[in-house]
Amino acid sequence: MKFDQLPTPCYVVDEALLEKNLKILRGVMDRTGCKIILAQKAFSMYKMYPLVAEYLSGATASGLHEARLGQEEMGKENHVFSPAYRDDEIDEIISLCDHIILNSFSQVEKFKDKVLQAGKKVGLRINPECSTQQGHGLYDPCAPGSRFGVTLEQFRPELLDGISGLHFHTLCQQNSDDLAVTLQAVEEKFGAWLPQMEWINFGGGHHITREDYDIPLLESCIKRMQEKYGLEVYLEPGEAVALNAGFLVSTVLDTVRNGIEIALLDTSASCHMPDVLEMPYRPPLIDSGEPGDKPFLYRLGGSTCMSGDIIGDYSFDRPLKIGDRLVFGDMAIYSMVKNTTFNGMALPAIAIRKKDGDCEVVREFGYEEFKTRLA
Ligand SMILES: *Cc1c(COP(=O)(O)O)cnc(C)c1O
């Protein structure tokens, strides 16, 4: 099938673009000896896991279901972090995962022995209390009052026996200069216990596959931890794995005017690209400009009842007409994993653009997916 014949709305993940990212990540692994695993919460399109597995060391999960998906579909190293595990899930999680990261010393006291008895590794998430993100409280695990990771004040060295690694996750879409600052805080606060560890996990939020990302600085951070403390280094990016590797194709259903030209699409910010509203951000749209760049300005709206279901204002070379197809960029990550059927909206189909340019629809959704989540 050709790209312009795909049904809409449809997420399309481009194999060549995904592989381009994977090659960049693999380069970091090969030059430093670190291990990089996919944070599935950003991108769980398991049809692509065999390709991901050719390049990365495995996957990490936010809980039981992602852990099971990683084990079933990736089948390599499988890690998990959850702020608190459930008693009725922990045994299955331990059976599925190699590294189980605990968020507090009370979780350590509760679950450490179980994990060790199963021959799996216990990690502890630490909170270096080093905020490097501005104005993004929603995404800052180091914000005051954060529930993530043990602070130095709460640290209990007497309980470290059996814990083989420390884990921190403090970044979001950031460059390696912020990692370097964070590592300094980690060393200042927790450096005394690093020599007794086997590994350290730098978490996610590293925008490694972004054009301006400073990869040499990342690699010097990794090497420093390896050489100074003899640690194995893990990174678990989500975004960077599938950054700019996918699209959301939609169709103009109608145009109306109310002080501004408005185009109504068969997709929805609220249902199909919720981060547009939650982050919030304005997604890239192929063949469009910022307001003022091109002569015809439109506000693009979704077809739900929510007034705020607006994707953004975009300008075009020509007036939009009913049936035009609009292609949003960077739609592989935090899109299909977060979508909803609010308003009974159907979920977008999922397709792959193969390396030869041919497209294949791998999943379509309808009424059943709406109904089966309700009762
Ligand atoms: C969200 C998250 C990641 C992945 O973050 P990205 O911003 O997608 O790279 C990795 N580890 C943990 C613990 C996370 O919460």
PDBQT file of the ligand as one rigid body, heavy atoms in Angstrom, charges set to zero:
ROOT
HETATM    1  C1  LIG A 401       9.759   8.017  31.573  1.00  0.00    +0.000 C 
HETATM    2  C2  LIG A 401      10.896   7.198  32.036  1.00  0.00    +0.000 A 
HETATM    3  C3  LIG A 401      11.885   6.790  31.130  1.00  0.00    +0.000 A 
HETATM    4  C4  LIG A 401      11.902   7.209  29.680  1.00  0.00    +0.000 C 
HETATM    5  O1  LIG A 401      11.896   8.588  29.539  1.00  0.00    +0.000 OA
HETATM    6  P1  LIG A 401      12.007   9.299  28.100  1.00  0.00    +0.000 P 
HETATM    7  O2  LIG A 401      11.794  10.730  28.435  1.00  0.00    +0.000 OA
HETATM    8  O3  LIG A 401      10.928   8.754  27.241  1.00  0.00    +0.000 OA
HETATM    9  O4  LIG A 401      13.358   9.005  27.570  1.00  0.00    +0.000 OA
HETATM   10  C5  LIG A 401      12.900   6.000  31.621  1.00  0.00    +0.000 A 
HETATM   11  N1  LIG A 401      12.950   5.606  32.922  1.00  0.00    +0.000 NA
HETATM   12  C6  LIG A 401      11.993   5.985  33.809  1.00  0.00    +0.000 A 
HETATM   13  C7  LIG A 401      12.102   5.520  35.221  1.00  0.00    +0.000 C 
HETATM   14  C8  LIG A 401      10.942   6.773  33.397  1.00  0.00    +0.000 A 
HETATM   15  O5  LIG A 401      10.006   7.155  34.284  1.00  0.00    +0.000 OA
ENDROOT
TORSDOF 0
